[in-house]
Amino acid sequence: MRSLYLAFAAATALVADAPAQSLPPQEPIALPKIAPLRLEHGKPLGAGPVKENSGIVKSRNFENLFWMHNDSGDEPRVYPVRRDGSVYVAERYGPDQPGALIGGAINVDWEDITTDSRGQLIVADSGNNANDRRDLVLYFLPEPSPTAGRTTWSRRVFFRYPDQRQFPAPKDDFNFDSEALFTLGEQLYLLSKHRSDTQTTLYRFHPENWRADEIDTLDLVGRFELHGQATAADASPDGKRLLVCTYNALWLFDVDDPKQPLRGNVAWLPFVGPEEVEAACFADDRTILVADEGTGQLFEIPLDKFVLVRSATDVK
């Protein structure tokens, strides 16, 4: 882990258009566990969100409720989870059946989930490990009841990257995967998971132009040096903070301009322990929840643990 820190500290530019800057000394923390994900009546979770969880977001309509989903290999389901890790069960579909099946959707490679200003859930089928997909899509659905068992999507939006010219992309530009989706007001964003370097690219959707089953060519907004791969993202409900997660660190941005969310103050928090964190969200205005895909554990992190990396005044 010491070598990991030295690699971080040796990196230079934090933002593509920011001055060179080193990361501050910060020993990685061990993430504090809450509990394993499990069925609400205490039984171990089977296929549910412990299987290969890759997204979590807090409900805007129900208290103490978070929505999760699995990566590829699961049915197209969203799972209602309490903060203590217990998962609601749709009793009418069986005492051990969690989650709401989304009719008409396909889970090719679901990677993140967010909500919009109307409280809809948005699921990103954006996994693109081979950088060859031409069917990347978002599913929008009215938030179901935690015990609904079944629902359907109300809109789907196909999208493409404006800077991808080849399918698959060349190995030295293998940067068109994504596991991070978030909203800021009416703006909807996606962060890429690079496989050729340690940056992430921020893209913006165009909801004002959406038509049925047309492909949205995203806007490229900017880049940021994460010193890792972006595996999750979430914005606070008030739109003032943005959380971005990698496999070994959490990043926190103060959002001064919702059209340039990476240009405010930046703090970070390296961590050790779980090795497959691909789901993260704000639990409240003081706490973050993350979930580990490998162990099915939930972890809770106070925001006051983060250390300032860059002031907004350093960005030209």
N, C-alpha and C positions, 0 to 999 in steps of 0.2 A: 504493500500500500504506500510505503514511502516513495517507491519508484514512480507510482502513479501520480503522487503529488508533485514530484520533481518534473514530470512530463507536463503537468498542467502549468506549473510556474514558468516553464521555459517557453510556453506559447506566447505569441505577441498580440496581434490585432484581435480585439474582442468583437468588433463590428467591422464590416468591410470598409466603411468610411470613417472609422474612429482611429485615434492615435494609438501607437503601440503601447501596450500596458501589460504588466505582469499580474497574475492573480495573487491575492494576499495570502499569507501563511494561514492555513486552516486545517487542523487535523480532522479527518473524516469521522463522523459520528456513527454509532450503531443505531439503526432505526428501532424505536420502541414498538413492540408488537401490541396490538389490541387483542385479536383473537383470530382463529382460523375461520374461514368462510364455512358455514354449515347450515343445514335446514333449520327452520324456526323451532321445530319440536326437538332439536338437539341431535338428530341423527347426522352422521357424516354426509357431506355433499357428494353426490355421484358425479354425473356429467356436468352439472351446473357451472357457475362461474369460477370454480376452482380448477376446471380442466385446463384451460389455456386463456385465462382472463387477459384482456388487452385494452379495456376501456372502462372508465368510471366517471359519472357526473352526478352532482346533487340535483334532486328534483326541485323544480320551482313551484310545484303544486301541492306536495305532500311533505309534512314534517318528518324529520328523521328517516328520510328515504333517499337512497342512491341507486342509480341504474348502472348495471354492468353488462358486459357481453363477452363472448369468447372469440378467439381467433378462428382461423380456418379449421374445419373438421367438425364443428358443431352445427346444429340446426340454426336457422335464422331466429334467434331468441334474444330478448333482453331480460335481465334478471333484476328484480327489486330486492335491494339489500339494505338492512338497517346498519347504523353506524357501528354496532357491536359485532357485525359479521354474520348475523343470522339472516337467512334468505326466506322471503315469503313463499308460501306454497299455494298453488291454485288447487284447493281441495277437490273441486268437482272433476278435475282431470286426474286425480290420484293423489294420495297422501304424500307421495315422494316426488311430485312433479313441480319443480320450480319454474318460474319464468313465463313470459308471454311470447308465444310463437307468432311471428310476423308473416301473415299470409301474403304470398306473391313475391316475397323477397328471397334472395339467394345469398348465402354466406360463402363467398369465394375466399375472401381474406379480410374480415372485419378488423379494423385496427384502432378506432377511437369512437367516442360518443360525446355529444354536447347537447345543449339546449339553446333555443332562441328566445327572443323577447316575448313570444306568444306562449312559451312553455312547451313547445314541441320538442320531441327528441329527434336528434339527427345522428344517424349511424353512418360512419365512413367505411365503405368497402374499398379501401385505398391501399391495401397491402400489395406490394409490387416487387417482391424479392428479386425476380429475374429481370426487372426493368423492361418488360415486354408487353404489359397489359394495355389494351385499348378500350377496356370496358370499365374503367374506374367510375364509381357511382356513389352518391349519397342517397340515403333513404330518410325521408321525413315522416314522422308519425305522431298523431296526437298522443300525449302521454296517457298510457292505460292505467287503470286501477292496479294496485300492487297484487291483487288476486285475480286479475282478468283471465289469464291463461292463454288468450288469443287476441290478436289485434291485426291491423293491416297498415300499409303505408299510404299516405295521402299524396305524396309527391316523390319523384326520384329525379336526380340531376346527375347526368353524366358529365365528366370533366376531363380536361387534358392539360398537360404542362406546356406553356408557351415556348420553352427552351429545349424540349426534347424533339430531336430531329430524326432519330433512328430507333427502331424497335427490333430487338432490344437495344438499349443504349450501349455505346462503347464502354469498355471496362474502365477507362480513365475518366469517365463521366457517368458513373453508375449511381446517380443521385436522384432517381425519380420514384422512390418508395416513400410512403408517408404513414406515420402512426400517431399523428398529432393534429387534432381539429379543435377549433374554439371559435366563439362568437364574442364580439365587442359591440354592444348596441345592435345595429342592423348590419354590421359588417361580419362576414364569415371568412375565416382564415384557415389555412393549412400550412403546416411546417413539414419540410421534407426530412427523410432519414437518409443521410448520405452514406454511401459505401465506398467512395473513392477518397474522401477526406473527412475531417471532423467538424465541418460547418453544417448549418441548416439553412435552408432557403424558405423565406416567407412568401406565400401566395395568397391572393385575395379573389374571392368569387364575385360574380355579378348577378345578384338576385333580381335586380331591376330588369334584366334582359332575359330571364329564363322563359323558355317555351317548352312545351311537352316534348321530352326525349331529345331535345337538341343538346349539343355538347358545349359546355362552358369552357372557353379557353381562358385560363386563369391569368391574373396580373401578377407579375413578379415584383414584389415590394422591396425586398432587401435580403441580406444575409447576415448571419451571426456565427461567431466561432464558439461552439459549445465544447470543444475538446472531447467530443463523444458523439453518439447518435441520439437524435431526438426520438423518444419512445412514447411521449404523452404530453398533452398540454391542456390548460384550462384557464379561463379568465374569471375573476371574481364577479359576482352578480352586479356590483356597482361599476364594473368596467375599469377600475383603477389599478388593478394588478393582473399580471400575466404570469402563470406558472408553466415552466417547461422542464421536462424530466429526461435524464439520460440513464444509462445503466449504472452510473456511479456518482451522479450529482443531481441536485435540484437547482434550478435557476429561477429568480424572481425579478420581474421587470415592473417598475412603476410606469403606468401608461399615462403619459401627458397628452398624447395625440392618438386617438383611436385609428387613424389612418397610417400611423408610423409607430406601432406598439413596441418596437425593439429599441427605441432611441431615448428612453428615460433612464432613471437610475437603475442599476443592475446589482443584485446580490446573488450569492450562491451558497450552496451547502453540500459538500461532498459527503458520501455515506458509504458504509460497508455493511455487509450482511446479505441481504437478498441480491441475487444475481440476475433476476429476470423481471425487474419492475417495468411494466408496460402500461400501467394504469395509474393516474394521479388526478386529484381534483381538490378544490377548496371545500373543506367541511364547514367552516364558518370564517369570520374575519380574523381569526387568530390561529387557525389550524389547517393543515393539509392532510389528506388521506392518500396513501399509496397502497397498491396491491401487488404482490409478487406472484407471477405466473407459475413459477416452479413449485412453490410450497402452498399456495392458496391462502397466504397470510395477509391480513390487513395491518398497516402501520400508520401511526399518527405522529405528525411532526409539527411542533410549534413554529410559527413564523419568526419569533424572536431569536431563533437559532441562526438565521441567515447572516452572512457577513457581506458588507458593501464591497463591490468590485469596481464599479465605475459610476461616477456622477454624470448626470445628464449634461452638465456644463462642459464635460470632456469631449462631447460629440460635436464635430464641426458641422 
